[in-house]
Amino acid sequence: MEQARPREAAYGRIPAVRAPEQARGAHTHSGPPAPRPVRRHSVRGQILDALRTALVTGELAPGEVYSGPALGARFGVSATPVREAMQQLALEGAVEVVPNRGFRVTVRSAVELAELAEVRSLIEVPVMLRLALTVPAGRWCELRPLAEATTAAAATGNRAAYAESDRAFHRAILSLSGNHQLVTVADDLHRRSQWPLLTGDPLGRRADLLADAAEHLALLDALAAQDLTVVQSLVREHFAGADR
């Protein structure tokens, strides 16, 4: 008989999903049980979040191959939700399928990250310039808590936490355009640019993160002031330096 796997995961504890206990005196025929696919999706979502964190921090090393069963054992779950999560990561370009072996973490070169930064600039700079002329200054003030959240995340030196807050800030700005497709495409490019390089510090230097976060507040000030020259310069420099 296979030995029970530990519930403690390498990247954090994945809580067991338990069905609600039946209340005392309740009728057993009062309603159908919760469908299992919903529970599995919940586990898959937790695994996907954990894998994304492991990718950003470099715990899953670029170029290395990881199998579904092996990762499942580390998380204390079956291989199924791990494979489902890895398939999503493959669509995002973070991993690639290796037949009969598992998934290889994509190796990102400095050239590829520079290309992603260029594409992001081509998409987002014109949008932000337009928003600077059309969005009232008060709306930019409402986004300051999101910018300040990136500074708080940067101060911890936690690259994974910073990556999440960074994307939330950019999504909030682009959402003001009212173009949902734009937000989706830009967020996908942003996420792809956050996977670590093969060389360098995968955790990111705290000073670099703080400098990157400071540009968010400066950008909001420039947008509120309708200073198009500064907006354009800040966004381009931000994309070129954010994915260090």
Salt bridges, closest charged atoms under 4 A:
GLU2 OE2 - ARG5 NH2 3.37
GLU8 OE1 - ARG13 NH2 2.66
GLU21 OE2 - ARG18 NH2 3.73
GLU84 OE2 - ARG40 NE 3.55
GLU92 OE2 - ARG52 NH2 2.33
GLU92 OE1 - ARG191 NE 3.91
GLU96 OE2 - ARG104 NH1 3.18
GLU112 OE2 - ARG108 NE 2.95
GLU124 OE2 - ARG120 NE 3.79
GLU124 OE1 - HIS170 ND1 3.74
GLU142 OE1 - ARG139 NE 3.30
GLU164 OE2 - ARG167 NH2 3.03
ASP166 OD1 - HIS170 NE2 3.43
ASP166 OD2 - HIS190 NE2 2.89
ASP166 OD1 - HIS216 NE2 2.96
ASP187 OD1 - ARG167 NE 3.63
ASP187 OD1 - ARG171 NH1 3.13
ASP188 OD2 - ARG192 NE 2.88
ASP208 OD2 - ARG205 NH2 2.90
ASP208 OD1 - ARG244 NE 3.80
ASP212 OD1 - HIS238 ND1 3.21
GLU215 OE1 - HIS238 ND1 2.66
ASP221 OD1 - ARG144 NH1 3.09
